[in-house]
């Protein structure tokens, strides 16, 4: 049996979290930025950052958020980030994290889980989510307000 634990991330995890976030986005994440992200989740009542550790080595991360849905008066567990280090893919780590997130959602009174995944992840990630029983239900529309003209 595998010797693994899924636990809340801590400051000691920052170097490996930086690596995991870079693998996910393709962009470097500084230790300072990762510390800010970790602190944000620690101060939130709805967001949590977890790591998957096996035999003393962090191999993956999961960001989980509770979303309240006013249309149905319900709660959903949002899987904001799920990333497995490339050296540990196809070993069941992602499935364990997804199962953990689904159970956590149930424990917190959620009626389901969902996630958003970009178009560029169709071949690997989307197939993985579909195999786990997730359905494609729509599109996400985003508008950046940081660079929008005002006036």
C-alpha positions as CSV (number, residue, x, y, z in Angstrom):
1,X,0.0,0.0,0.0
2,X,1.2,3.5,-0.8
3,X,2.5,5.6,2.0
4,X,0.9,9.0,1.2
5,X,-0.8,11.9,2.9
6,X,-2.8,14.9,1.6
7,X,-2.3,17.8,4.0
8,X,-2.5,21.6,4.1
9,X,0.4,23.3,2.4
10,X,2.9,25.0,4.7
11,X,5.8,27.5,4.2
12,X,8.4,24.6,4.0
13,X,6.5,23.5,0.8
14,X,7.1,26.8,-1.1
15,X,10.1,25.6,-3.3
16,X,8.2,22.6,-4.6
17,X,5.0,24.6,-4.9
18,X,6.9,27.1,-7.1
19,X,8.0,24.2,-9.3
20,X,4.5,22.8,-9.5
21,X,2.9,26.1,-10.4
22,X,5.5,26.7,-13.1
23,X,4.7,23.2,-14.5
24,X,1.0,24.2,-14.5
25,X,1.2,27.6,-16.1
26,X,4.5,27.6,-17.9
27,X,5.6,30.7,-16.1
28,X,8.0,31.0,-13.1
29,X,6.5,31.7,-9.7
30,X,8.8,33.4,-7.2
31,X,9.0,32.2,-3.6
32,X,7.6,35.6,-2.5
33,X,4.6,35.2,-4.8
34,X,4.0,31.6,-3.6
35,X,4.2,32.8,0.0
36,X,1.6,35.4,-0.8
37,X,-0.7,32.8,-2.3
38,X,-0.2,30.5,0.7
39,X,-1.0,33.4,3.1
40,X,-4.1,34.2,1.1
41,X,-5.4,30.7,1.5
42,X,-4.5,30.6,5.1
43,X,-6.6,33.8,5.8
44,X,-9.5,32.6,3.8
45,X,-12.5,30.7,5.2
46,X,-13.3,29.3,1.7
47,X,-9.9,28.5,0.1
48,X,-7.4,25.8,1.0
49,X,-4.1,24.8,-0.6
50,X,-3.2,21.1,-0.1
51,X,-0.2,19.1,-1.1
52,X,0.1,15.4,-1.8
53,X,3.1,13.9,-0.1
54,X,4.3,10.3,-0.6
55,X,7.2,8.8,1.2
56,X,8.2,12.3,2.5
57,X,8.2,13.9,-1.0
58,X,5.6,16.5,-2.2
59,X,4.5,15.3,-5.6
60,X,1.3,17.4,-6.3
61,X,-0.9,20.2,-5.2
62,X,-4.6,20.9,-5.0
63,X,-6.3,24.3,-4.4
64,X,-9.9,23.9,-3.2
65,X,-12.6,26.5,-2.7
66,X,-16.2,26.5,-1.5
67,X,-18.5,28.2,-3.9
68,X,-22.0,29.2,-2.9
69,X,-24.6,29.2,-5.6
70,X,-27.4,31.6,-5.1
71,X,-29.4,30.3,-8.1
72,X,-29.9,26.9,-6.3
73,X,-29.1,27.9,-2.7
74,X,-26.4,25.3,-2.8
75,X,-22.6,24.9,-2.3
76,X,-20.1,23.4,-4.7
77,X,-16.5,22.4,-4.2
78,X,-14.3,24.1,-6.8
79,X,-11.1,22.4,-7.7
80,X,-9.1,25.6,-8.6
81,X,-5.8,23.9,-9.1
82,X,-4.8,20.3,-9.5
83,X,-1.2,19.7,-10.6
84,X,1.0,16.6,-10.4
85,X,4.8,16.9,-10.8
86,X,5.7,15.6,-14.3
87,X,8.0,13.0,-12.6
88,X,5.0,11.4,-10.9
89,X,2.2,11.5,-13.5
90,X,0.3,8.4,-14.4
91,X,0.7,6.8,-11.0
92,X,-2.7,7.5,-9.6
93,X,-1.8,10.7,-7.7
94,X,-4.2,12.9,-9.7
95,X,-7.1,10.4,-9.1
96,X,-6.3,10.4,-5.4
97,X,-6.4,14.2,-5.3
98,X,-9.7,14.4,-7.2
99,X,-11.2,11.8,-4.9
100,X,-10.0,13.7,-1.9
101,X,-11.5,16.9,-3.2
102,X,-14.8,15.2,-3.9
103,X,-15.0,13.7,-0.4
104,X,-14.0,17.0,1.1
105,X,-16.9,18.7,-0.8
106,X,-19.3,16.1,0.5
107,X,-18.0,16.6,4.1
108,X,-18.5,20.3,3.7
109,X,-22.1,20.0,2.6
110,X,-21.5,20.6,-1.1
111,X,-23.9,19.1,-3.7
112,X,-21.1,18.6,-6.3
113,X,-17.6,19.6,-7.5
114,X,-16.5,21.5,-10.6
115,X,-13.4,22.9,-12.1
116,X,-12.3,25.2,-14.9
117,X,-9.7,24.1,-17.4
118,X,-8.1,26.0,-20.3
119,X,-8.4,25.1,-23.9
120,X,-4.8,24.2,-24.2
121,X,-5.2,21.2,-21.9
122,X,-7.6,19.2,-24.1
123,X,-5.4,16.1,-24.8
124,X,-4.3,15.3,-21.3
125,X,-6.2,17.1,-18.5
126,X,-9.7,17.2,-20.2
127,X,-9.6,13.5,-21.0
128,X,-8.6,12.8,-17.4
129,X,-11.6,14.9,-16.0
130,X,-14.0,13.3,-18.5
131,X,-12.8,9.8,-17.5
132,X,-13.6,10.7,-13.8
133,X,-17.2,11.5,-14.7
134,X,-17.0,15.3,-15.1
135,X,-19.0,16.9,-17.9
136,X,-18.3,19.9,-20.1
137,X,-21.2,22.3,-19.3
138,X,-20.2,25.7,-20.8
139,X,-17.6,28.3,-21.3
140,X,-15.8,30.8,-19.0
141,X,-15.8,34.4,-20.1
142,X,-13.1,36.7,-18.6
143,X,-12.4,40.4,-18.8
144,X,-9.3,41.8,-17.3
145,X,-10.0,45.1,-15.5
146,X,-6.4,45.9,-14.7
147,X,-5.7,47.2,-18.2
148,X,-9.2,48.3,-19.2
149,X,-9.7,51.9,-20.3
150,X,-11.7,54.0,-17.9
151,X,-13.8,56.9,-18.7
